[in-house]
Amino acid sequence: MSMWSRAPGMKFYWQHPLTAARDLCHGFAIGAVLWPLAIGNAVLARVPAFVSINTSIASPLIYLMFGSLPLVSVQSGSTASLCLGELIASELPVDGTGSELDGERANMASLMAALVGAMHFGMGALDLGAVVELFSQPLLRARAGASALVVILAQAKTIFATPAGNATSPLLSFVQTCTMVPQRGDLPTCLLSCSLLAALIILKVIATCDSKKPQDLEVKHERCRCLLQVLRVIGRVLNSSANFLVLVAGAVASDYLGKIETLDRFQPPSPRLPQWDLHRLPSVLPTAALTAFLSLGSHLTVAERIRRPQDYWSSRRELLAVGGCGLTAATVGGMPVMANFAVCQALSGCSGHLAVLGNALGHLAAFYLVAELPGLRIPRCAVSVILVVEFAPLLRTLPSEIAHLYRQARVSQSGLRVLVASDLGIYLMSFLAPLLFGVVNGSLLAVVIQVLVSVSRFAGAGYVQIGRVPGTDTYDELSPGSMAVDLPKIIITRPLGPRWFGNAAANTRAARRERRNLSREILIAIVDWRMVPFLDETALLHYTTEWSKLDVKVLVTNACLSVRRQIQGSGLADVLQQSEDTLSDLHAAVLWAEEHIRQIESSRTTFGVVAKD
């Protein structure tokens, strides 16, 4: 009992044996019917099926022992598969078969898994889980939608059985494929693909009867309720086994149709020691680094969606576990890993770890069974149909997300620059880049664009004018609906964000232009640095030089301690020449400015009287 209870998540099962049996059986059933997804990931990655098979069996067991969440199945995933597929397409022949070519592809996949796993493990050892937070939610959501669309577009060549084109862009490749269909498409393959697609959609639609419980429907007769209960069970079975049924139907139909391209015959799952070609390391390393960040972002997104309130979460432990899974996959001849959303979603109704164990055993049993059926020849178009149906739902939220981000971008201001620098700009650029330039280059371009957009948000002029509510010491923005008013001969400017080389000069020019266009005299300009956490050397030098040439007195106020230290440690303190209390308090600075203005006006009056005498 003590050894059993010390195993990960097993103490609960010792107290609830029926739940243990249910989770194990449910996980086994899910693994037995969802194994076609592993084959689909192998097709996306352009690797032999055994690469994804070994990954889907070995990696979940490692995560089961060291991972944070009990219902996460770490195996092959679409993000890592697409990146690996583009790398193999650029480094190895796209078409062709044979054990030697399959071995080269498997070795490259294993090398990629080792590099990605080592990066994840290293990030965990250094506790760098916060690096993923550099990816914004619009980028992650748009990249997920773009990856889904890339997967769907890439299946056109297999569904219509057209020759491979020379276009590197997924969108252009799809257009090229569509133009070749009338002349070079294979009619039997097209008919089989359309039939399987229609059958799979029908099965999925029938399965939606599970969305309503029989007691929720207005049914008067008990027999009808029983019939609806039976239909609900049938819907569950169809929903879980639809992909498997389509593969079997495609295999049977291909025997009668004749020349249909099929997958190579499966071999029983077994570890395969890789033979890495280290001469390819320079070409693999950049793609591996990008894959490490993208797959980790996808993994954490899936983990966050299926995480339950009672689940313990540790980002460092998660990184170490995912890194260990990747390294394990590399040693058994696998590919880069991540959380598989379809499998995790299917396991969400279970209680704990035994469901993941059952899922791995279900995959193992299914692959052994398929390998022992020599007459089962799975058409490639059947796998493509499954991928299309599985990834199409990810595009349903695309219009609503774009509309939501557009409304958010129009809340504060309008204009092309604001729209481009908004989350909508990041989303659209991150969605279009993989479609036009491929997953690897497009994702890299999307990350660069996100950084540039983020920088542009803080670049250029960005400030507001501040006034005082009459009769109080309360200060607020001068905007419609505000009770604040201008102070006589004083202008208060509040810059937005840190002061650095990208916005210091632009802010000064814009504020000076606005001050000179005012119809009233300004003697003192107060700069409210409440929202300025730091100044870089360029900003300090700029303000020291420019403010010493102004024809008005400049006061800085609401400066935080670090900014006050920067002012004192530079020549800017000699230019400002103001007391410590005015540096930290806006009202104190305004009182000092009002007193200074009275002295100036008094000296003007005295000078006028003397001149008149």
GUKOL-622293 format. One line per 8 residues: number of its first residue (from 1); for each residue y, z, x of C-alpha. Coordinates in Angstrom, 3 decimals, m for minus. Example, Ala and Ser with C-alpha at 12.3 -4.5 7.8 and 13.67 -1.06 7.14 Angstrom:
% residues 2
1 = m4.500,7.800,12.300 | m1.060,7.140,13.670
//
This chain:
% residues 613
1 = 0.000,0.000,0.000 | 2.437,0.832,2.790 | 1.976,m2.505,4.561 | 2.334,m4.389,1.279 | 5.481,m2.515,0.293 | 7.098,m3.174,3.674 | 6.829,m6.933,3.253 | 10.068,m8.615,2.082
9 = 10.569,m8.031,m1.638 | 7.017,m6.787,m2.240 | 7.791,m3.203,m3.204 | 8.943,m4.364,m6.630 | 5.794,m6.413,m7.148 | 3.564,m3.456,m6.274 | 5.035,m1.654,m9.259 | 4.896,m4.749,m11.521
17 = 1.660,m6.667,m10.821 | 1.977,m8.890,m13.903 | 5.402,m10.055,m12.737 | 3.904,m10.800,m9.327 | 1.190,m12.973,m10.876 | 3.696,m14.730,m13.124 | 6.120,m15.503,m10.265 | 3.338,m16.765,m8.024
25 = 1.922,m19.045,m10.719 | 5.348,m20.257,m11.819 | 6.376,m21.044,m8.250 | 3.060,m22.814,m7.632 | 3.566,m24.966,m10.719 | 7.112,m25.872,m9.655 | 5.943,m26.850,m6.182 | 3.092,m28.901,m7.641
33 = 5.402,m31.003,m9.836 | 8.592,m31.185,m7.724 | 6.940,m32.485,m4.561 | 8.260,m36.035,m5.250 | 11.732,m34.768,m4.291 | 10.455,m34.188,m0.758 | 9.272,m37.805,m0.663 | 12.678,m38.916,m1.916
41 = 14.413,m37.026,0.902 | 12.099,m38.727,3.394 | 13.142,m42.098,1.966 | 16.823,m41.156,2.270 | 16.297,m40.053,5.867 | 14.278,m43.217,6.741 | 11.466,m41.101,8.181 | 7.717,m40.968,7.457
49 = 6.726,m38.809,4.511 | 4.969,m36.210,6.665 | 8.322,m35.238,8.236 | 9.722,m34.040,4.915 | 6.322,m32.645,3.896 | 6.055,m30.414,6.963 | 9.636,m29.268,6.439 | 9.076,m28.396,2.774
57 = 6.051,m26.241,3.607 | 7.014,m24.429,6.813 | 10.735,m23.733,6.325 | 10.528,m21.786,3.025 | 8.066,m19.355,4.604 | 10.481,m18.560,7.447 | 13.385,m18.061,5.055 | 11.150,m15.893,2.883
65 = 10.814,m13.425,5.757 | 14.363,m13.427,7.127 | 16.723,m14.804,4.439 | 19.113,m12.893,2.201 | 18.335,m14.278,m1.247 | 14.876,m14.029,m2.814 | 14.991,m17.247,m4.863 | 16.276,m19.728,m2.285
73 = 13.885,m22.413,m1.103 | 15.038,m23.870,2.213 | 13.548,m27.314,2.829 | 14.702,m30.907,3.125 | 17.922,m31.723,1.269 | 20.003,m34.752,0.401 | 22.997,m33.974,2.635 | 20.961,m33.607,5.812
81 = 18.741,m36.542,4.802 | 21.676,m38.921,4.358 | 23.161,m37.970,7.739 | 19.779,m38.357,9.442 | 19.203,m41.690,7.701 | 22.479,m43.131,8.968 | 21.737,m41.911,12.495 | 18.279,m43.502,12.499
89 = 19.676,m46.734,11.051 | 22.191,m46.954,13.888 | 19.812,m45.985,16.692 | 16.472,m47.505,15.608 | 15.388,m50.686,13.804 | 16.148,m50.453,10.101 | 13.089,m52.334,8.899 | 9.566,m52.406,10.163
97 = 6.533,m50.196,10.111 | 3.884,m49.042,12.510 | 2.795,m45.818,14.087 | 5.035,m46.269,17.128 | 8.200,m46.791,15.064 | 7.255,m43.938,12.735 | 6.742,m41.729,15.766 | 10.205,m42.557,17.125
105 = 11.818,m41.785,13.785 | 9.893,m38.529,13.464 | 10.879,m37.499,16.995 | 14.544,m38.207,16.296 | 14.339,m36.188,13.071 | 12.771,m33.304,14.974 | 15.453,m33.469,17.679 | 18.121,m33.456,14.988
113 = 16.486,m30.435,13.315 | 16.388,m28.569,16.628 | 20.074,m29.209,17.346 | 21.221,m28.331,13.826 | 19.018,m25.231,13.752 | 20.292,m24.103,17.155 | 23.891,m24.504,15.976 | 23.232,m22.470,12.829
121 = 21.419,m19.788,14.801 | 24.215,m19.662,17.378 | 26.842,m19.323,14.654 | 24.842,m16.455,13.202 | 24.470,m14.746,16.577 | 28.247,m14.990,17.107 | 28.934,m14.029,13.465 | 30.894,m17.208,12.777
129 = 30.032,m17.538,9.116 | 33.727,m17.728,8.236 | 33.877,m21.191,9.845 | 32.544,m22.657,6.619 | 35.638,m21.378,4.810 | 37.623,m24.059,6.652 | 36.138,m26.521,4.144 | 38.153,m26.458,0.928
137 = 36.474,m26.501,m2.474 | 37.891,m29.954,m3.355 | 36.349,m31.342,m0.172 | 32.945,m29.760,m0.840 | 32.853,m30.836,m4.482 | 34.058,m34.348,m3.720 | 31.576,m34.739,m0.872 | 28.753,m33.631,m3.162
145 = 29.781,m36.225,m5.742 | 30.202,m38.897,m3.078 | 26.779,m38.110,m1.607 | 25.215,m38.406,m5.056 | 26.882,m41.774,m5.617 | 25.848,m42.966,m2.145 | 22.239,m42.054,m2.959 | 22.406,m43.942,m6.260
153 = 24.019,m47.040,m4.743 | 21.527,m47.095,m1.872 | 18.595,m47.375,m4.297 | 19.744,m50.773,m5.584 | 18.068,m52.586,m2.690 | 14.701,m50.984,m3.463 | 14.969,m51.198,m7.249 | 15.755,m54.926,m7.170
161 = 13.640,m55.628,m4.044 | 16.365,m57.546,m2.232 | 16.528,m58.019,1.555 | 18.618,m55.626,3.605 | 22.183,m56.784,4.095 | 24.435,m56.377,7.104 | 27.118,m54.255,5.415 | 27.548,m50.742,6.808
169 = 29.639,m49.440,3.916 | 27.538,m48.067,1.013 | 29.918,m49.598,m1.516 | 29.964,m53.014,0.150 | 26.201,m52.868,0.629 | 25.771,m52.256,m3.107 | 28.022,m55.211,m3.951 | 26.101,m57.366,m1.490
177 = 22.802,m56.318,m3.065 | 24.029,m57.138,m6.566 | 25.105,m60.624,m5.492 | 21.652,m61.302,m4.017 | 19.692,m60.186,m7.098 | 19.796,m63.527,m9.018 | 18.581,m65.580,m6.039 | 16.443,m63.216,m3.947
185 = 15.484,m60.353,m6.252 | 11.801,m59.751,m7.031 | 11.168,m60.002,m10.781 | 8.006,m57.807,m10.966 | 9.732,m55.038,m9.008 | 12.831,m55.270,m11.212 | 10.716,m55.059,m14.374 | 8.744,m52.102,m13.034
193 = 11.920,m50.306,m11.929 | 13.639,m50.799,m15.285 | 10.537,m49.655,m17.163 | 10.148,m46.532,m15.039 | 13.863,m45.773,m15.313 | 13.755,m46.041,m19.098 | 10.587,m43.921,m19.261 | 12.045,m41.198,m17.041
201 = 15.268,m41.056,m19.046 | 13.272,m40.808,m22.289 | 11.186,m37.972,m20.859 | 14.330,m36.125,m19.787 | 15.907,m36.620,m23.213 | 12.803,m35.353,m24.989 | 12.824,m32.335,m22.708 | 16.289,m31.390,m23.952
209 = 14.727,m30.061,m27.151 | 14.212,m26.913,m25.049 | 17.962,m26.278,m25.250 | 17.676,m24.853,m28.786 | 15.283,m22.128,m29.725 | 13.298,m22.615,m32.942 | 14.805,m19.497,m34.521 | 18.282,m20.932,m33.974
217 = 17.529,m23.966,m36.139 | 17.780,m23.950,m39.906 | 14.089,m24.282,m40.724 | 12.760,m22.788,m43.934 | 9.000,m23.247,m43.519 | 6.940,m21.321,m41.000 | 4.866,m24.404,m40.188 | 7.976,m26.243,m39.131
225 = 8.918,m23.355,m36.895 | 5.507,m23.465,m35.262 | 5.829,m27.212,m34.802 | 9.221,m26.772,m33.150 | 7.756,m24.119,m30.880 | 5.042,m26.563,m29.817 | 7.655,m29.255,m29.221 | 9.630,m26.821,m27.109
233 = 6.599,m26.171,m24.909 | 5.968,m29.911,m24.640 | 9.600,m30.405,m23.660 | 9.279,m27.871,m20.856 | 6.142,m29.566,m19.563 | 7.758,m33.001,m19.680 | 10.916,m31.741,m17.984 | 8.995,m30.212,m15.091
241 = 6.400,m32.962,m14.645 | 8.482,m36.054,m15.498 | 8.890,m37.127,m11.868 | 5.177,m36.769,m11.195 | 4.296,m38.766,m14.324 | 6.638,m41.570,m13.265 | 5.017,m41.749,m9.826 | 1.548,m41.942,m11.351
249 = 2.662,m44.570,m13.871 | 4.296,m46.586,m11.111 | 1.158,m46.409,m8.966 | m1.020,m47.616,m11.847 | 1.381,m50.410,m12.807 | 1.745,m51.643,m9.227 | m2.004,m52.325,m9.069 | m1.678,m54.790,m11.937
257 = 1.639,m56.367,m10.957 | 0.485,m57.281,m7.483 | 2.991,m57.531,m4.626 | 4.985,m54.332,m5.064 | 6.248,m52.583,m1.930 | 4.589,m49.179,m1.656 | 4.875,m46.151,0.583 | 2.458,m45.650,3.425
265 = m0.632,m43.677,2.588 | 0.002,m39.941,2.827 | m1.759,m37.877,5.431 | m2.801,m34.244,4.932 | m0.023,m31.814,5.958 | m0.416,m30.694,9.556 | 2.007,m29.589,12.300 | 2.971,m32.324,14.759
273 = 4.363,m31.438,18.148 | 7.447,m33.584,18.737 | 8.105,m35.659,21.829 | 11.852,m35.650,22.228 | 13.682,m38.408,24.035 | 16.499,m36.460,25.685 | 18.204,m39.704,26.657 | 19.249,m39.990,23.012
281 = 20.886,m36.555,23.061 | 24.480,m37.824,23.601 | 24.212,m40.118,20.569 | 22.485,m37.517,18.370 | 24.708,m34.532,19.207 | 27.904,m35.576,17.326 | 25.967,m36.361,14.151 | 24.025,m33.113,14.526
289 = 27.255,m31.107,14.778 | 28.659,m32.719,11.637 | 25.333,m32.283,9.831 | 25.278,m28.603,10.780 | 28.617,m27.967,9.080 | 27.980,m30.185,6.051 | 24.472,m28.882,5.396 | 25.654,m25.297,5.840
297 = 28.453,m25.865,3.357 | 25.979,m27.355,0.873 | 23.523,m24.529,1.510 | 26.113,m21.830,0.854 | 27.337,m23.663,m2.252 | 23.804,m23.699,m3.673 | 23.245,m20.079,m2.665 | 26.454,m18.999,m4.384
305 = 25.494,m20.796,m7.601 | 22.041,m19.223,m7.902 | 22.897,m15.820,m6.462 | 22.329,m12.962,m8.904 | 24.594,m9.883,m9.114 | 21.861,m7.599,m7.761 | 21.050,m9.800,m4.763 | 22.074,m8.571,m1.314
313 = 24.137,m11.076,0.649 | 24.839,m11.276,4.366 | 26.406,m14.437,5.781 | 25.266,m13.588,9.302 | 21.694,m13.005,8.192 | 21.839,m16.235,6.206 | 22.936,m18.212,9.254 | 20.212,m16.696,11.406
321 = 17.599,m17.414,8.739 | 18.693,m21.023,8.198 | 18.833,m21.541,11.958 | 15.324,m20.130,12.301 | 14.121,m22.448,9.530 | 15.612,m25.445,11.315 | 14.046,m24.522,14.644 | 10.689,m23.964,12.937
329 = 10.941,m27.339,11.221 | 11.655,m28.946,14.586 | 8.538,m27.428,16.181 | 6.232,m28.734,13.411 | 7.731,m32.229,13.361 | 10.216,m31.715,10.531 | 13.852,m32.495,9.813 | 17.124,m30.545,9.253
337 = 16.973,m28.029,6.414 | 19.174,m26.642,3.670 | 18.756,m25.047,0.247 | 17.269,m27.539,m2.213 | 19.300,m27.190,m5.405 | 16.707,m28.693,m7.775 | 13.956,m26.362,m6.558 | 16.233,m23.307,m6.482
345 = 17.418,m24.027,m10.006 | 13.815,m24.315,m11.208 | 13.000,m20.957,m9.576 | 16.028,m19.190,m11.070 | 14.002,m17.697,m13.922 | 11.660,m15.840,m11.573 | 12.028,m12.329,m10.196 | 11.663,m12.564,m6.439
353 = 10.010,m13.738,m3.262 | 6.560,m14.610,m4.593 | 8.033,m17.525,m6.520 | 9.200,m19.128,m3.255 | 5.793,m18.461,m1.706 | 4.100,m20.045,m4.713 | 6.442,m23.037,m4.457 | 5.431,m23.643,m0.830
361 = 1.750,m23.314,m1.754 | 2.271,m25.710,m4.662 | 3.786,m28.280,m2.318 | 0.872,m27.807,0.077 | m1.743,m28.249,m2.653 | 0.007,m31.302,m4.109 | 0.292,m33.049,m0.755 | m3.348,m32.343,0.088
369 = m4.408,m33.699,m3.294 | m2.331,m36.864,m2.965 | m3.628,m37.428,0.573 | m7.202,m37.274,m0.732 | m6.552,m40.016,m3.299 | m6.854,m43.226,m1.289 | m6.266,m45.415,m4.339 | m2.880,m43.850,m5.120
377 = m0.252,m46.230,m3.752 | 3.214,m45.036,m4.769 | 5.791,m47.826,m5.211 | 9.051,m47.369,m3.366 | 10.959,m48.353,m6.479 | 9.435,m45.367,m8.336 | 10.887,m42.983,m5.749 | 14.252,m44.746,m6.047
385 = 14.184,m44.343,m9.830 | 13.568,m40.605,m9.430 | 16.481,m40.310,m7.009 | 18.818,m42.145,m9.393 | 17.934,m39.893,m12.333 | 18.086,m36.687,m10.261 | 21.482,m37.415,m8.703 | 23.239,m39.060,m11.661
393 = 24.009,m35.723,m13.421 | 26.074,m34.653,m10.409 | 28.657,m37.272,m11.396 | 29.228,m35.936,m14.913 | 31.975,m33.542,m13.847 | 33.859,m36.158,m11.816 | 36.400,m37.225,m14.521 | 37.125,m33.658,m15.634
401 = 37.632,m32.450,m12.047 | 40.046,m35.287,m11.288 | 41.987,m34.597,m14.495 | 42.133,m30.862,m13.730 | 43.354,m31.399,m10.166 | 45.949,m33.906,m11.386 | 47.337,m31.378,m13.858 | 47.454,m28.745,m11.111
409 = 49.308,m31.120,m8.802 | 51.927,m31.823,m11.472 | 52.590,m28.166,m12.335 | 55.296,m27.414,m9.789 | 56.703,m30.755,m8.675 | 56.169,m34.469,m9.036 | 56.240,m37.244,m6.526 | 53.867,m39.213,m4.358
417 = 54.122,m36.892,m1.359 | 53.230,m33.843,m3.450 | 50.253,m35.631,m5.006 | 48.918,m36.821,m1.652 | 49.235,m33.365,m0.089 | 47.649,m31.625,m3.088 | 44.024,m30.752,m3.782 | 43.829,m33.995,m5.750
425 = 44.613,m35.940,m2.586 | 41.908,m34.096,m0.656 | 39.408,m34.678,m3.475 | 40.047,m38.421,m3.801 | 40.064,m39.052,m0.064 | 36.901,m36.987,0.442 | 35.201,m38.871,m2.388 | 36.183,m42.379,m1.302
433 = 35.698,m42.013,2.462 | 31.851,m41.710,2.405 | 31.638,m44.644,m0.013 | 33.688,m46.881,2.246 | 32.641,m45.729,5.717 | 29.228,m44.082,5.260 | 28.249,m40.446,4.928 | 28.652,m39.494,8.593
441 = 31.856,m41.370,9.424 | 33.262,m40.829,5.948 | 32.611,m37.087,6.003 | 34.180,m36.805,9.446 | 37.193,m38.759,8.214 | 37.397,m36.521,5.135 | 37.469,m33.391,7.298 | 40.215,m34.880,9.485
449 = 42.211,m35.882,6.410 | 41.838,m32.382,4.973 | 43.228,m30.897,8.190 | 46.155,m33.336,8.194 | 46.899,m32.671,4.532 | 46.727,m28.931,5.129 | 49.144,m29.267,8.031 | 51.468,m31.455,5.972
457 = 51.711,m28.735,3.328 | 53.520,m26.564,5.863 | 55.361,m29.412,7.569 | 58.799,m30.655,6.634 | 61.446,m28.818,4.701 | 60.209,m26.040,2.453 | 62.512,m23.286,1.236 | 64.214,m21.806,m1.840
465 = 67.704,m20.444,m2.451 | 68.048,m16.753,m3.344 | 70.679,m14.988,m5.443 | 71.345,m11.461,m6.735 | 71.060,m10.163,m10.285 | 74.581,m8.909,m11.179 | 75.004,m5.138,m11.111 | 71.705,m4.515,m9.289
473 = 70.189,m4.756,m5.840 | 67.474,m7.132,m7.142 | 67.202,m10.588,m5.594 | 65.448,m13.609,m7.085 | 65.225,m17.390,m6.782 | 68.115,m19.466,m8.104 | 66.224,m21.492,m10.690 | 66.468,m22.244,m14.426
481 = 65.700,m19.094,m16.394 | 66.541,m16.755,m13.538 | 69.210,m14.066,m13.966 | 70.200,m14.260,m10.298 | 73.573,m15.768,m9.320 | 75.183,m16.902,m6.086 | 76.967,m14.384,m3.887 | 80.581,m15.216,m2.991
489 = 80.787,m16.989,0.385 | 77.137,m16.089,1.134 | 74.085,m18.341,0.977 | 70.576,m16.874,1.151 | 67.687,m19.162,2.121 | 64.019,m18.175,2.023 | 61.734,m20.477,4.081 | 58.174,m20.866,2.809
497 = 55.457,m20.257,5.371 | 55.393,m19.814,9.148 | 58.012,m21.403,11.357 | 56.533,m23.842,13.865 | 57.233,m27.175,15.506 | 56.279,m29.061,12.327 | 58.957,m27.590,10.055 | 61.606,m25.632,11.964
505 = 63.929,m28.582,12.661 | 63.319,m30.167,9.236 | 64.216,m26.931,7.476 | 67.402,m26.528,9.497 | 68.568,m30.084,8.746 | 67.822,m29.811,5.017 | 69.449,m26.382,4.633 | 72.530,m27.473,6.601
513 = 72.872,m30.629,4.474 | 72.611,m28.602,1.273 | 75.139,m26.026,2.508 | 77.691,m28.696,3.414 | 77.311,m30.330,m0.010 | 78.253,m27.108,m1.787 | 81.625,m26.971,m3.520 | 82.304,m23.436,m2.290
521 = 83.108,m21.890,1.078 | 80.241,m20.334,3.024 | 80.992,m17.798,5.742 | 77.561,m16.188,6.231 | 74.081,m17.698,5.960 | 71.274,m15.178,5.446 | 67.753,m16.347,6.280 | 65.090,m14.384,4.409
529 = 61.880,m14.478,6.489 | 59.758,m12.511,4.017 | 57.176,m15.318,3.954 | 57.238,m16.035,7.692 | 54.328,m14.337,9.511 | 55.105,m15.806,12.939 | 57.227,m18.256,14.923 | 55.878,m20.460,17.674
537 = 57.751,m21.153,20.907 | 59.216,m24.401,19.582 | 60.703,m22.642,16.560 | 62.140,m19.806,18.662 | 63.789,m22.256,21.063 | 65.083,m24.391,18.187 | 66.720,m21.491,16.335 | 68.175,m20.063,19.548
545 = 69.793,m23.400,20.363 | 70.906,m24.496,16.889 | 72.192,m21.199,15.523 | 74.401,m20.668,18.563 | 76.298,m23.870,17.597 | 76.850,m23.133,13.899 | 80.295,m22.560,12.414 | 78.951,m19.769,10.172
553 = 77.425,m16.388,10.924 | 73.603,m16.311,10.615 | 71.651,m13.198,9.661 | 67.854,m12.891,9.632 | 66.314,m10.371,7.258 | 62.988,m9.248,5.767 | 61.338,m10.028,9.097 | 57.943,m8.427,9.646
561 = 57.252,m6.307,12.725 | 55.622,m9.111,14.711 | 58.533,m11.472,14.012 | 61.062,m8.777,14.961 | 59.224,m8.342,18.245 | 59.378,m12.096,18.822 | 63.119,m12.057,18.153 | 63.697,m9.168,20.543
569 = 61.543,m10.775,23.221 | 63.423,m14.071,23.141 | 67.018,m15.193,23.414 | 67.339,m15.301,19.635 | 68.312,m11.607,19.513 | 71.405,m12.323,21.622 | 72.430,m15.102,19.233 | 71.974,m13.029,16.062
577 = 73.475,m9.745,17.323 | 72.584,m7.753,14.212 | 71.344,m4.232,13.590 | 67.693,m3.278,13.091 | 68.141,m2.286,9.447 | 69.525,m5.700,8.500 | 66.537,m7.367,10.178 | 64.096,m5.584,7.888
585 = 65.994,m5.188,4.577 | 67.659,m7.939,2.541 | 70.018,m5.652,0.633 | 71.219,m4.055,3.866 | 71.899,m7.526,5.268 | 73.866,m8.493,2.142 | 75.963,m5.303,2.319 | 76.709,m5.981,5.981
593 = 77.635,m9.581,5.152 | 79.987,m8.515,2.343 | 81.725,m6.048,4.651 | 81.987,m8.717,7.348 | 83.553,m11.134,4.843 | 86.131,m8.505,3.809 | 87.088,m8.077,7.454 | 87.452,m11.842,7.880
601 = 89.614,m12.158,4.768 | 91.686,m9.154,5.829 | 92.307,m10.729,9.206 | 93.260,m13.974,7.474 | 95.786,m12.126,5.302 | 97.243,m10.293,8.280 | 97.466,m13.521,10.247 | 99.209,m15.240,7.325
609 = 101.821,m12.456,7.001 | 102.531,m12.492,10.726 | 102.848,m16.254,10.736 | 105.273,m16.143,7.763 | 107.457,m13.548,9.519
//
